[in-house]
Amino acid sequence: MKKQLFSSLVALLFTALHLYAQNYITQVKPIGSKTWGYANLKGEIILKADYVKCWKFSEEGLALIYDVKEKQFYFINLKGERLKTEIEGYRMKEGFGLNFNTEGFVDGMALVKYLNKWGYLNAAGKLAIKAQYDDASYFNKGFATAKRGDKFFVLNKAGDEILLPGNVIDINEFAEGLAPFRAADKQFGFVGVDGKIAIPARFESVGYFSNGLAWAKASGGLLGYINTKGQWVIKPQFTAGKDFDKESGIARVKVEDKWAFISSDGSFKKLYDGEVLNDFSEGLAEGKKNEKIGFYDNTGKWVIEPQFDGSRDFKNGYAAAKKGDKWGIIDKQGKWIIEPTYEGIKDMELVK
């Protein structure tokens, strides 16, 4: 009995320490400032607003910074200390679009360009995978894709390569263990983490898997949703579509020139009568009523009554919201976690 009680106390202590070790950090811009800093979940500034260009903290507790004077990138920890890296003068992916979002550390690895080739830094600042690729993707659950010359590879974090079949002429990053690729005949399919063709290239274009489903376009241009075997779960009938939200099981699709919601069985769901439909995120979607913004769930119920003048999607259980001309952070009940006191605020990131 004593042994069992001791084990239970140890488990509770471990859980408490684990929770305590987690930090929630967001980027904030104070009123009247042209630069950004970082604040915790209590709204306390942990790093002063000294950064012109900065990005979110990763789970590893490292944030990407761009020094506009030195014209170079570097990383800082939660104390603002600069990460010592094996190489200097590296670049990051910059620009717009699906594959050009600027990221720092993702899944424990940072994709960097050094001497005009792409490689990966680890969280210790070491060049874990040599800069040798003409293009590469961010890691996702231990795997990435890369190109060298006219060859394409699947990579693991040790830098081991799996050569992809010769008919692959372009490839994107992994999601749920599958990466979209384009074949020589310009059709799209999916590759698995083992480097084998998981879904043959027979679609005009495809998205990423989310909740076991990915949008795909059939010949003729209409969009539907396939499962991980490449089978149509929702037949092609839409002119456009977005990913399914994991919590709500809802996706946004376009029927001719109007957007609508569908559930994962393909049935339409009339949830909201507003002119603009927004994607669900963590089970909630943004809606507007009487010129104010709130959030509703997959039954159409207002979980957070319209009361805000601006908002961002929910992430890690929190969302940035605007009251008047000031931004703060709310939880999923609409309660202010950080009062609206900032000129700008971004997503709340979880640092483990």
N, C-alpha and C positions, 0 to 999 in steps of 0.2 A: 504493500500500500504506500509506504514511504517512498519507495523507488518510483512508483507511478506518479506520485505527487511531485517528486523532484523533476521527473521528465517533463511533466506538464508546465512547471514553473520555468524550466529552461526554454521550452518551446515558446512560451509567452514572452520571455525576455528577448529571445531571438527575433520574434515578430516585432516587438516594440523598438528594438535597435534598428531593424530593417526599415521600419516606417520613419524613424527619426532621421535615418541617413538620407532619406529622399528629400530633395529640395525642389521647389517650384520657382522658376526664374523667368522673368519677362523683360523685354526691352521697353524702356520708357523715354519719352522726350518731355522734359519739364516745360512749363509755360514760358514762352519767350526764348527758348533755347533753339539753336540750330543743330545741336548735337544730341547723341543718344547715350543713355546709361542703362543700368540694369537694376531691377528691384525684385525683392522676394514676395512671397504670398501675403505677407503682412503689409506690403506697400513700402517697406523700408528700402532705401537706396543702398545697395551693396557695392556698386561700382559707379562712381560719379559720371555724369553725362559729358564725357570727354571725347567721344568717338563720333566722327563724321559718318563713317561707313562701318557698320558692324552687323553681325548676324546672330542668330539664336545660339544658346548653349545646347550642346549635345548631351546625351545621357552620360557621357564620360566626364562631363564638367569642363568642356573646352568650347570656347566661342571663337569664331573667325572674325578677324579685324583687318581692315585695309587702311594702311597709313597713307594718306593723300599726299603728304610731303615727301616721304621716302618712296612712294609709289610701289609698295610691296605689301603682301599679305603676311599675317602671322596669327598665332593662336594665343589666347590668354586663359588662365584658370579662374576659379571663382574669387581669388584674391587679387585678380588683375595682373598676376605675374605672367610674363611671356614664356611660352613653351619653347624650350631649347630644341631645335630640330637639326637633324643630320645634314640637311641641305638648306640653303638660303636662296631667295630670289625666285621662288616657285610661284606659279600662277594657279588660278582656280577656274572652273567653268563659269562663264559669265554670259548674260544675255537673257532672252525670253524664250518661252516655248516649253513643251513637255520635257525635253531632255536637256534644257539649258538653265535650270534653276540653280542658283549659286548655293552650295551647301558646304559646310565644314566637315566635321566628322559624322559619318553615317554608318551605323552598325560597326563602330569601332575603327573604321578606316577613313582616311581623308584622301580623296582623289586630287592629285596635284600634277601640274605640268612643269617639268624641269628639263632644261636644254631641249625644248621643243618636243618632248615625249611625255606620255602620261604614265604615272605610277602611283603608289599609295604609301602614305605615312601611317604609322600606328600611333596610339595615344601616348606612347613614350617618346615620340618624335623621331623614331627610326624609319628609314625608308624600307618598309617591310616587303614591298614588291617594287623591284627596279623600274625606273622610268624608261620604258622600252616600247610603249604602244602608241599607235597613231590616233587611237580613240579608245575610250573606256567608259564604263558606267559606274554608278555608285553601287556599293555592296548592299545586299538585301538578304538577311538571314544567312550570312556566310558565303554568298556567291555573287559574282559580278560577271560582266561580259567585256571583252576587249577585242581590238583589231590591231593586227600588225601586218603591214603590206596588204595583200589581198586575202589574208587568212583571219578567221574569227575564232575566238576561244571562250570557254567558260573558265573562270578563275575561282579558286578558293583562297582563304586568307593566308595560306602558306605560299601562295604564288604558283601552285601547280596548275598546269594548263590542260584542258581537254579541247582538242581541235574539233571544230564543227564541220559538218558536211560541206562539200565544195559548192553546193547550190545556194548557200547562204550569202547574200550580198549586203545585208545590213541587219543590225540587231539592237534591241533596246535592253533596259534593265529588267531584273527579275521582280515578280510579285507573286506571292503564294507558290513559289517554286517553278514558275513558268515565265519565259522571256519571249516577247513577240519578235519574230524575225521576218525579213523580206527575202523571197527567193528570186532567182534569176528571171523568172517569168513575171515578176512584179506582184505576185500574190503573197499573202501573209499567212503565217502559221505560228506555232509556239515550240520552243526548245525547252527541255527539262534541264535540271542541274547536273544530270549525268552526260549532257552534251548530245543526247539523242533527240530526234524529232518526236515530240510528244503529240502534236497536232499538225498534220500536213498542211502545207501552204495552199489554201483553196479559197481564201477570202480577199476581198478588195482592200480592206483595212481592218485593223483590230485595236482594241484597247487593252487594259491590264486587268488581270483577274482580281476580283474583290468578292469575298463571300462565296467563292467557288464559281462565280459567273463573270464572263467578260463580254463586252459588246463586240460585235463583228458585223461587217457589211458583206452581203452576198453579191453575186454578179447582178448588176442592175442598180446597185447603190443603196438599197434599203437595208436598214439596220435591225438586228435582233440580238439575242444573247445566247451564248454557248456555254456548256459545262467543260470541265477539264478533260473530257474525252473528245471534245470538238463537236458534240451533238447539239442541235438546236433545242434549247429549252423554251425559248420565246422566239417564235418564228419572225423572220425579217418583215417589218411592216412600218418602221419609223424612219424619218429623214435624219434624225440625230439622236444621240443618247449619252447618258452619263453613267458612272459607276454606281453600283448598289451600295448604300450605306449599311455597314455591318449591324448596327444596333436597331435601326428602324426597319430594315429589309425593303427600303424604298429606293427607287431610281427615278430620275427625271428623263423623259423622252419627248421628242418632238414629232407631232403628227401633222404633216404638211407644214404649216407655218405657226403652229401653236404648241406650247409646252404642256405636258401633263405628267402625273405621277403614276407609276405602276409598282405592283408588288412582285416578288420573285416568281410567282406563278403566272405572271403576265397580265393579271387583271388590273384594270384601271381603278385608281382610288381618287375620289373627289374629296380633297381635304381642305382646300383653301380657295377662296373666290377672288383673290387679288390678281392684278394684272401681271405681276412678275412672280414666277415660281423660282425658288432657290433650292439648291441641293440640301439634302439632309446631312448632318454631321453629328456623330455621336448620338443619334436618335432624335435630334431636333432640327427643325428648319426655320429659317427666318421669314417672317411675314410682316406685312404693313397694314395698319388700320388707323384711319383718321390721322394720317401722316406720321404715325409713331410706329416703331419697330418692336416686335415681340417674337416669341418662339412657340411653335406648336409641335405636337408629336404625330405619330403615324395614324392616330385616330382623328386628327384634325382639332384636337383639344388644345386651347391656349395654355401651355404649361407656364409660360411667362407672359403676362399680359403686355400688350403694346404700350411702351412707355419711353422708349429710347430714341435718340436722334441719329444713331448709327450703330453698327455692330460688326464683329467678325465672327466666323464660325467657331463652334465649340471645339476645344482641343484639351485633352487631359482633364476634362470635367469643368473647364472654365472658358469664358469668352470675353473678349474686349467689348465694351459697350460705351456709347457716347451719350452724355446728358448735356444739352446745350452745346457748348463748344469745347467740352472737356471729356477726357477719356478715363475710364477705370476698368475694373475686372469684376464680372459677376459669376455666380455659380449657377447650377442648373435649376435652382428655385428662383433665380432672378435677384438674389441677395447680393449687395455690394460687398465684395471681398477686399477690393481696393477702391476706395471712394474716387469719383471722377475729379481728379486734380491735375491730370496731365494733358499736354497738347497732343501727344501721340502715345499709343501703347500697342504692343503686338501680342502674339499668342503666349500662353503660359506653358513653358516647357518643363518637362520632368527630368531632373538630374539625379541619377541613382548613385 
